[in-house]
Amino acid sequence: MPVLLLFVCFFLFSCAHQQKDAPTHPTPPPVESALRAPEDEAPVAAQPVAPPPDGTREAPQTVGSAGEQKPPVKETPRTLLEEALVMVKNNAVQKRWSARQDDIAVYANFSIGGVKFTAVYDILHASLREGGYFQVPFLIETSVTGETLIGNLDWHIQHDDSGVLLSFDDDYIEAWEGAFALFDRYGARVTFFVQGKPLGFAKRALARGHDVGYHTIHHLNLSQVSRAVFIEETTSEIAAFRKAGIPLRSFAYPYGLSSPWMHEELFHSFTILRGYGVTFRLYDAAAIKQGYIAAKAIDNILYTYDKDFHAIVTLMLRAVKFTGSENILPLCTHNISNRADWGITPARLEYLLKAAQDLKLKFYCYKDFM
Ligand SMILES: [Zn+2]
């Protein structure tokens, strides 16, 4: 995949020295010094490519017949590349993302005058400037010649509909309740997928603006039980919850394991079903309302070191905000504890909440999509 390859190259380029002296936070690449000053450089090698841009700007170079004095062709591709640079700087191209687990690439494909360009943004190393905006280093490559330019994009964070959809599974009620004040501090609303019978916790969580979904009675592997047990585990307590004033409209599969027939069955009782995985995925509200989403796990067991957790959270949340005003990132974890493998430390949770708040991301609950 050219985009992925390009990203890898750019990443290696920008991080080459950081791999060695790692464990601290990586420093931004020396973008300014790497930015080419085109006028100081020798002309690019003759380009067999780059047809003139739709005749809008420079006079189209007439393709001369033999013997005719050809105008210098060196300016055309260089100008196009510079034009591409301006387009990216002006945010005039559509930004996209791709991801495989935690490898998240943010890029744009566009063309000028028939020449294709790819811009790859290094949002992880964006730096916060005075005035509260980010400078995002990027690299542009022409698809035809492979020629590249590096620049910086000024990124001003706006309020919009982008956000995070954070949820907690299982039955860590004391730890969750202990974090209510922390959630309040960042204006965060979250969803707790609880087990068993209705408890006072669910009412108190709802009263504080959070949401409560269901996570079965006994946390069995639903792919290994009979249909009767499946129904019992997933639906037999719903009426009791609703009678207690807990709507219970969303459901999280234990271990994230599901099958189409389970979806079909559960849509009779729940509006949104949630799976679980390690890959970064974004949704918009309409996609969430379709009924099934997979949340990205952020448990301690997946990130041994805080610095790795901080980096992936920074990268993910910036990708959410940077690539679309309606992007929503479903995240999930379990306990809130310094010791739990399946859970998040209070410090990591606070890092996540603060990072989301700083990026003006909304905190969504599952009930917001019903
Ligand atoms: Zn669970």
Residues whose N, C-alpha, C, O or C-beta is under 5 A from the ligand:
A	BS01	ZN	D169 D170 P254 Y255
